[in-house]
């Protein structure tokens, strides 16, 4: 189509032809940038879900297109996360250390899912009004623990444990358990679970193809209107 169109333009209004080509290219670049950005956001979200980190963290990836309205040869699409520290940690597999005076407290399978006020469970938010006070257990050569004493195993669907209120049981210790609630470790290494750079490289490699496809589509629509 280039030869006949250019010949016609030379015979007619060259300035108008060049302006039409510029407008077409501007629309194609903007559309290609927008489409590639949307593909990148979708792919990064899928990477988070595939890494077992859940839908909530995946939705932290958002896209912003510039300009917000209209078209531009300088169009840009920015895809960023609202949780950069978490994403970086799982993309790099970092080591998390406690400070010089404390350990990292890792909840055990027996621990409740949430702390007081539905907050994230930590030794500070641990619901001692239900389980009783936490007690530190040092185990030389092994992982230290925070435990609760005088627990009874719950029956039925709820499961788990609760502090015994029986004076007889508390006096004798019969049927009562000491249950670990936290492992205390000096550091943990997060396993690498994301492939952010590989996803970015793979998706952005198709930018030129997206722009070309948008150029062809815009050109076809323009020809049909004539």
C-alpha positions in Angstrom: 0.0 0.0 0.0 3.0 2.3 0.6 3.8 2.8 -3.1 0.3 3.7 -4.5 -0.5 5.9 -1.4 2.8 7.9 -1.7 2.3 8.3 -5.5 -1.2 9.6 -4.9 0.1 11.9 -2.3 2.8 13.3 -4.6 0.1 14.0 -7.1 -2.2 15.5 -4.5 -1.7 17.1 -1.1 1.6 15.9 0.3 1.2 17.9 3.5 -2.1 16.3 4.2 -0.7 12.8 3.6 2.2 13.3 6.0 -0.1 14.7 8.7 -2.4 11.6 8.3 0.6 9.3 8.6 1.8 11.2 11.7 -1.7 11.0 13.3 -1.9 7.3 12.5 1.6 6.6 14.0 0.7 8.6 17.1 -2.5 6.6 17.7 -0.6 3.3 17.0 2.2 4.1 19.4 -0.2 5.1 22.2 -2.4 2.0 21.7 0.7 -0.3 21.6 2.0 1.2 24.8 -1.3 1.0 26.5 -1.9 -2.7 25.4 1.6 -3.8 26.4 1.3 -2.2 29.8 -2.0 -4.0 30.3 -0.4 -7.3 29.3 2.5 -6.6 31.7 0.1 -5.9 34.6 -1.9 -9.1 33.9 1.3 -11.2 33.7 2.8 -9.8 36.9 -0.4 -10.4 38.7 -0.5 -14.0 37.4 3.2 -14.4 38.6 2.2 -13.5 42.1 -0.7 -15.9 42.2 1.4 -18.7 40.7 4.0 -18.0 43.4 1.3 -18.9 46.0 1.1 -15.3 47.4 -2.6 -14.7 46.8 -4.9 -12.5 44.9 -4.6 -9.6 47.4 -0.9 -9.1 46.8 -1.4 -9.7 43.0 -3.8 -6.7 42.9 -1.1 -4.4 44.2 0.2 -4.3 40.6 -1.4 -1.3 38.9 -1.0 0.4 35.5 -0.9 4.1 34.8 -0.9 5.4 31.2 0.4 8.8 30.1 -1.2 10.8 28.7 -4.4 9.8 30.4 -6.5 11.1 27.5 -5.7 11.5 23.8 -2.6 10.2 22.0 1.1 11.1 22.0 4.3 9.8 20.3 5.8 10.1 23.8 3.2 7.9 25.4 4.3 5.9 28.4 2.8 3.1 30.5 4.0 2.7 34.1 3.3 -0.6 35.9 4.1 -0.5 39.6 3.3 -2.3 42.8 1.8 -0.8 45.9 3.9 -3.3 48.0 7.4 -2.9 46.6 9.2 -4.3 49.7 7.2 -7.5 49.7 7.5 -8.0 45.9 11.3 -7.3 46.1 11.7 -9.8 49.0 10.0 -12.6 47.2 11.7 -11.8 43.9 15.2 -11.8 45.4 14.8 -14.4 48.2 16.1 -12.1 51.0 17.2 -13.1 54.5 15.2 -11.5 57.3 17.1 -11.1 60.6 16.0 -10.2 64.1 17.8 -7.3 65.8 20.6 -7.9 68.3 18.2 -8.2 71.2 15.3 -10.2 69.8 14.2 -13.1 67.7 11.8 -13.4 64.8 8.6 -15.0 66.1 7.1 -17.5 63.7 3.6 -18.8 64.6 3.3 -22.5 64.9 0.4 -24.5 63.3 -1.3 -24.6 66.8 -1.4 -20.7 67.0 -4.6 -18.8 66.3 -4.8 -17.2 62.8 -5.3 -13.7 64.1 -4.3 -11.6 67.2 -6.4 -9.3 69.3 -8.6 -7.1 67.2 -8.1 -9.3 64.2 -4.6 -7.9 63.8 -1.7 -9.9 62.5 -0.6 -12.4 65.0 2.6 -11.5 66.9 3.6 -12.0 70.6 2.3 -8.5 71.2 -1.1 -9.2 69.8 -1.4 -12.7 71.1 -4.8 -13.2 72.8 -3.6 -14.1 76.3 -7.1 -13.6 77.6 -8.1 -16.8 75.8 -4.9 -18.8 76.0 -3.1 -17.4 79.1 0.4 -15.8 79.2 3.2 -16.8 76.8 6.2 -18.4 78.4 9.7 -18.4 76.9 11.4 -21.8 76.6 15.1 -21.9 75.9 16.3 -25.1 74.2 20.1 -25.0 73.8 21.0 -26.3 70.3 17.4 -26.1 69.2 14.9 -23.4 68.2 13.6 -21.5 71.2 9.8 -21.4 71.8 7.0 -19.3 73.3 4.5 -21.6 74.8 1.2 -21.4 76.7 0.5 -23.8 79.7 -2.6 -25.4 81.1 -4.3 -25.9 77.7 -7.2 -28.2 76.9 -7.8 -29.4 73.3 -11.1 -28.1 71.9 -13.6 -30.6 70.7 -15.7 -30.2 67.5 -15.3 -28.1 64.4 -13.4 -25.2 66.0 -10.5 -27.3 67.2 -7.4 -25.7 68.6 -6.7 -25.1 72.3 -8.0 -22.9 75.1 -6.9 -22.2 78.7 -8.5 -24.6 81.2 -10.8 -23.0 83.8 -11.2 -26.1 85.9 -9.7 -25.6 89.4 -9.3 -29.3 89.8 -7.4 -29.7 86.5 -5.2 -26.7 87.2 -4.3 -28.1 90.6 -3.5 -31.6 89.4 -2.3 -30.8 85.9 -4.3 -33.9 84.7 -5.3 -33.7 81.0 -3.6 -30.3 80.5 -1.1 -29.5 77.8 1.8 -27.1 77.2 1.4 -25.9 73.6 4.1 -24.1 71.5 2.6 -20.9 69.9 5.8 -19.4 68.3 9.1 -20.6 67.1 11.9 -18.0 67.9 14.6 -17.9 65.3 17.4 -15.4 64.7 16.7 -15.2 60.9 14.7 -16.7 58.1 15.3 -16.9 54.4 12.4 -16.2 52.1 12.3 -18.6 49.2 12.4 -16.9 45.8 8.8 -17.2 44.5 8.5 -14.4 41.9 10.1 -13.9 38.4 9.5 -10.2 38.0 12.4 -9.4 35.6 11.7 -12.4 33.4 8.1 -11.4 33.1 9.0 -7.8 32.2 11.5 -8.9 29.6 9.1 -11.4 28.0 6.2 -9.0 27.8 8.0 -5.9 26.7 9.7 -7.8 23.9 6.3 -7.7 22.1 6.0 -3.9 22.2 7.0 -3.4 18.6 4.5 -6.1 17.5 1.7 -4.4 19.4 2.5 -1.0 17.8 2.5 -2.6 14.4 -0.8 -4.4 15.0 -2.3 -1.1 16.2 -1.0 0.7 13.1 -2.5 -1.9 10.8 -5.8 -1.8 12.6 -6.0 2.0 12.6 -5.1 2.1 8.9 -7.9 -0.4 8.1 -10.5 1.6 10.0 -9.5 4.8 8.3 -9.7 3.2 4.8 -13.2 1.8 5.6 -14.4 5.3 6.5 -13.4 6.7 3.1 
